Structure formats: structure tokens, C-alpha cells
């Protein structure tokens, strides 16, 4: 339990630090850290229970996107500001690193295996974001109705 709490604190600090690098306005640093730690908590919970990193990554990206959309409506900010900082915790950077490492040392079989795993994790992130964006904006408190296909009257 202590190890998980330390991981969540590290996710919060890492995501907040990334928000500084990403030039997020100062008033949103804590919110971005919160989003990152929520995403990592979901990833840990799902992965510890089901031992499936792809499902854990999908669920974490889904929750990250929902929380980002909610915060963007509440604080009248862009969703991508929260989402890009929050997703930092679940990007498969280690898998991509090991893909390059094994390719450089000549272990093609392991490089292909790690590369394929990286692609599956990246696709699960994309799927989670896509599913979360299919939820109606009114669920998050968006008040306006936008007419995309209206014709201008002359």
C-alpha cells in the first residue's frame, strides 16, 4: 500500500512538472498533477487486479479523458491542456526505449516483441480517448448547443 501511495505522489509531481514544461498557466499546475495521478491510480488498480497492461492503459486513458473534459468545462480551459499533461503517466515510453535498445544490440526478436507491445499500448490509449470523446458534452456541463450544419440566411 505504501508503495502505491509513493507511486501516486510521484505521478502527481511528474505530471505537474511536465505541465510546467508544456507551458500550462500556473493556476492549472495542481489540476494537471491531479489528472496524472488519477490516471496512474486507475492504471495501477486495473493492472493489479487483471494483470493486463493493455486493458489498464485503455481504462486509464478513458478516465483521464473524462476527467480532462470535466475540468475543461469547469475551468473554461482546453481539454488538451489537461489531457496531454495527464497522459504523460501512461505513455509506453519504456516499451519504446526497449524496442530501440534490443534493435541496436541485434536482438531482433525481442525488439519486434517490444515494438508490437508498444503499438498495442498506444492504440489502447487512442481507443480510450476516442470512447471518452464519444460521450455527449452535456454530460460534462456544456450548456450551449452548437449548430454545425446550419445555413447562413441572406
C-alpha positions in Angstrom: 0.0 0.0 0.0 2.8 2.4 0.9 4.5 1.7 -2.5 1.2 2.6 -4.3 0.9 5.9 -2.4 4.5 6.7 -3.3 3.8 6.0 -7.0 0.7 8.3 -6.9 2.8 11.1 -5.3 5.5 10.6 -8.0 2.8 10.7 -10.7 1.4 13.9 -9.3 4.9 15.5 -9.1 5.9 14.2 -12.5 2.7 15.4 -14.2 2.9 18.8 -12.5 6.5 19.2 -13.7 5.5 18.2 -17.2 2.8 20.9 -17.1 5.5 23.5 -16.4 7.5 22.3 -19.4 4.3 22.3 -21.5 3.7 26.0 -20.6 0.4 25.4 -18.8 -0.8 28.5 -16.9 0.4 28.4 -13.3 -3.2 28.2 -11.9 -3.6 24.8 -13.5 -0.4 23.0 -12.3 -2.2 21.3 -9.5 -5.1 20.3 -11.7 -2.7 18.7 -14.2 -1.0 16.8 -11.4 -4.3 15.6 -10.1 -5.3 14.3 -13.6 -2.0 12.5 -13.9 -2.3 10.8 -10.5 -5.9 9.8 -11.2 -4.8 8.2 -14.5 -1.9 6.3 -12.8 -4.2 5.2 -10.0 -6.7 3.7 -12.5 -3.8 2.0 -14.4 -2.4 0.5 -11.1 -5.9 -0.6 -9.9 -6.8 -2.3 -13.2 -3.4 -3.8 -13.8 -3.1 -5.2 -10.2 -6.5 -6.8 -10.4 -6.5 -8.1 -14.0 -2.7 -8.2 -14.9 -3.5 -6.9 -18.4 -1.5 -3.7 -19.2 -3.4 -3.0 -22.4 -6.8 -3.1 -20.6 -5.3 -1.0 -17.8 -3.9 1.6 -20.3 -7.3 1.7 -22.1 -9.2 2.3 -18.8 -6.7 4.9 -17.6 -6.9 6.9 -20.8 -10.7 6.7 -20.8 -10.8 8.1 -17.2 -8.1 10.6 -18.0 -10.1 12.0 -20.9 -13.3 12.1 -18.9 -11.6 14.0 -16.1 -9.9 16.3 -18.5 -13.2 17.1 -20.3 -14.9 17.8 -17.0 -12.1 20.1 -15.8 -12.0 21.9 -19.1 -15.7 22.8 -18.8 -15.4 23.7 -15.1 -12.4 26.0 -15.6 -13.2 27.1 -19.2 -9.8 25.8 -20.4 -8.9 23.5 -23.2 -9.2 19.7 -22.7 -5.9 19.0 -24.4 -4.1 21.0 -21.7 -5.2 18.6 -19.0 -5.2 15.5 -21.2 -1.7 15.9 -22.6 -0.2 16.5 -19.2 -2.2 13.7 -17.6 -1.5 11.1 -20.2 2.2 11.5 -19.5 2.0 8.8 -16.9 0.6 6.1 -19.2 2.6 6.7 -22.4 4.6 3.5 -23.2 8.0 5.2 -23.1 9.8 2.3 -21.5 8.5 -0.1 -24.1 9.7 2.2 -26.9 13.1 2.5 -25.3 13.4 -1.3 -25.0 12.4 -1.6 -28.7 15.2 0.6 -29.7 17.6 -1.0 -27.2 17.0 -4.5 -28.5 17.2 -3.4 -32.1 20.6 -1.7 -31.5 22.1 -4.7 -29.7 20.9 -7.0 -32.5 18.2 -8.9 -30.7 15.5 -8.5 -33.4 13.1 -11.0 -31.9 12.9 -9.1 -28.7 12.8 -5.7 -30.5 9.8 -6.8 -32.6 8.0 -8.2 -29.5 8.6 -4.9 -27.5 7.7 -2.8 -30.6 4.4 -4.7 -31.1 3.6 -4.3 -27.4 4.3 -0.5 -27.7 1.9 -0.3 -30.6 -0.8 -2.1 -28.8 -0.4 0.2 -25.8 -0.5 3.3 -28.0 -3.7 2.0 -29.7 -5.3 1.3 -26.4 -4.6 5.0 -25.4 -6.2 6.1 -28.7 -9.2 3.9 -28.2 -9.7 5.2 -24.6 -9.6 8.8 -25.8 -12.0 8.0 -28.7 -14.5 6.3 -26.4 -14.4 9.2 -23.9 -14.9 11.8 -26.6 -18.0 10.0 -27.9 -19.7 10.9 -24.6 -22.0 13.9 -25.1 -20.5 17.3 -24.0 -23.7 18.0 -22.0 -22.7 15.3 -19.5 -19.7 17.4 -18.5 -21.8 20.6 -18.1 -21.5 22.1 -21.6 -24.5 24.4 -21.8 -24.5 25.6 -25.4 -25.9 23.7 -28.3 -23.8 24.2 -31.4 -25.4 24.1 -34.9 -22.7 22.8 -37.1 -24.7 22.3 -40.3 -26.9 25.4 -40.2 -27.0 27.5 -43.4 -26.5 31.2 -43.2 -29.5 33.3 -44.0 -29.0 36.0 -46.5 
